Amino acid sequence: QVQLVESGGGLVQPGGSLRLSCAASGFTFSLYAMNWYRQAPGKARELVVGITSAGGRTNYADSVKGRFTISRDNAKNTLYLQMNSLKPDDTAVYYCNAYRSGVAVYWGQGTQVTVSS
């Protein structure tokens, strides 16, 4: 059974930091590119950042460059997102996504991040 379980969301003040985790199981994590998406109320889901299966390449949305860092630990089947200098515009539900071209796409259930004073 495939599972992607996000954790680490919460309420944080502007300028603060959070670290999201996504624990994967039920598939060969190291063969999948991984992504973080987010969806704010009333807006479409958007790609925040992606990382290749071996972790050698990343692709950040302009809105988070220099503030967010994606990483993965293939030995632990876990994806991370370090979020620094958070802004109210970062408020959204953050989703973990696993992608392997022509094979499968998996989604987690999401974790809420709220940036507010």
GIKAFEN-V432009 format. One record per pair of residues at least 24 apart in sequence whose ideal C-beta (glycine too) atoms are under 8 Angstrom apart, sorted by the first residue. I is the first residue (numbers start at 1). J is the second residue. D is the distance in Angstrom with one decimal. If there is no record, write none. Layout:
# GIKAFEN-V432009
i:I j:J d:D
i:I j:J d:D
This chain:
# GIKAFEN-V432009
i:1 j:25 d:7.8
i:1 j:26 d:5.0
i:2 j:26 d:3.8
i:2 j:27 d:5.3
i:2 j:104 d:7.9
i:2 j:106 d:5.2
i:4 j:96 d:4.7
i:4 j:97 d:7.7
i:4 j:98 d:6.2
i:4 j:106 d:5.7
i:4 j:107 d:6.5
i:4 j:108 d:3.5
i:4 j:109 d:7.8
i:5 j:108 d:6.2
i:5 j:109 d:7.3
i:6 j:94 d:6.6
i:6 j:95 d:7.0
i:6 j:96 d:5.1
i:6 j:108 d:4.7
i:6 j:109 d:6.8
i:6 j:110 d:6.2
i:6 j:111 d:4.0
i:7 j:111 d:6.2
i:8 j:111 d:6.4
i:9 j:94 d:6.4
i:9 j:111 d:3.4
i:9 j:112 d:4.9
i:9 j:113 d:4.8
i:10 j:112 d:7.6
i:10 j:113 d:7.1
i:10 j:114 d:7.3
i:11 j:114 d:4.7
i:11 j:116 d:6.7
i:12 j:86 d:5.6
i:12 j:113 d:7.5
i:12 j:114 d:7.3
i:12 j:115 d:5.7
i:13 j:115 d:7.3
i:13 j:116 d:7.3
i:13 j:117 d:5.4
i:14 j:86 d:6.4
i:14 j:87 d:6.0
i:14 j:88 d:6.1
i:14 j:115 d:5.8
i:14 j:116 d:7.6
i:14 j:117 d:5.9
i:15 j:85 d:6.1
i:15 j:86 d:6.8
i:16 j:86 d:5.3
i:16 j:115 d:7.4
i:17 j:82 d:7.2
i:17 j:83 d:6.2
i:17 j:84 d:4.7
i:17 j:85 d:7.7
i:17 j:86 d:6.7
i:18 j:83 d:5.0
i:18 j:86 d:6.7
i:18 j:113 d:6.2
i:19 j:80 d:6.4
i:19 j:81 d:7.1
i:19 j:82 d:5.2
i:19 j:83 d:7.1
i:20 j:80 d:6.7
i:20 j:81 d:4.2
i:20 j:83 d:7.0
i:20 j:94 d:5.8
i:20 j:96 d:8.0
i:20 j:111 d:6.2
i:20 j:113 d:7.6
i:21 j:78 d:5.9
i:21 j:79 d:7.2
i:21 j:80 d:5.6
i:22 j:78 d:6.6
i:22 j:79 d:4.1
i:22 j:80 d:7.5
i:22 j:81 d:7.9
i:22 j:96 d:3.4
i:22 j:108 d:5.9
i:23 j:77 d:6.7
i:23 j:78 d:5.4
i:24 j:77 d:4.6
i:24 j:78 d:6.9
i:24 j:79 d:6.9
i:24 j:96 d:7.8
i:24 j:98 d:6.5
i:25 j:77 d:6.4
i:27 j:98 d:6.9
i:27 j:104 d:7.2
i:27 j:106 d:6.9
i:29 j:74 d:6.1
i:29 j:77 d:4.2
i:29 j:98 d:7.4
i:30 j:54 d:7.5
i:30 j:74 d:4.2
i:31 j:100 d:6.0
i:32 j:98 d:4.3
i:32 j:99 d:6.2
i:32 j:100 d:4.8
i:32 j:106 d:7.9
i:33 j:98 d:7.6
i:33 j:99 d:4.9
i:33 j:100 d:7.0
i:34 j:70 d:7.8
i:34 j:72 d:5.9
i:34 j:79 d:4.7
i:34 j:96 d:7.0
i:34 j:97 d:6.9
i:34 j:98 d:5.7
i:34 j:99 d:7.4
i:35 j:96 d:7.6
i:35 j:97 d:4.3
i:35 j:98 d:7.9
i:35 j:99 d:6.5
i:36 j:70 d:6.4
i:36 j:79 d:7.6
i:36 j:81 d:5.0
i:36 j:94 d:6.0
i:36 j:95 d:7.1
i:36 j:96 d:6.4
i:36 j:97 d:7.3
i:37 j:94 d:7.3
i:37 j:95 d:4.6
i:37 j:97 d:5.7
i:38 j:90 d:7.8
i:38 j:92 d:3.8
i:38 j:93 d:6.6
i:38 j:94 d:4.9
i:38 j:95 d:6.9
i:38 j:113 d:7.6
i:39 j:92 d:5.6
i:39 j:93 d:5.3
i:39 j:95 d:7.1
i:39 j:110 d:7.8
i:40 j:89 d:7.9
i:40 j:91 d:6.2
i:40 j:92 d:4.2
i:40 j:93 d:8.0
i:43 j:92 d:7.9
i:45 j:95 d:7.1
i:48 j:81 d:7.4
i:48 j:94 d:7.3
i:49 j:81 d:7.0
i:51 j:79 d:7.5
i:53 j:100 d:7.9
i:63 j:89 d:7.4
i:64 j:90 d:7.7
i:83 j:113 d:7.4
i:86 j:113 d:7.7
i:86 j:115 d:4.6
i:87 j:115 d:6.0
i:88 j:115 d:5.0
i:88 j:116 d:6.3
i:89 j:115 d:7.8
i:90 j:115 d:5.1
i:91 j:115 d:5.1
i:91 j:116 d:7.1
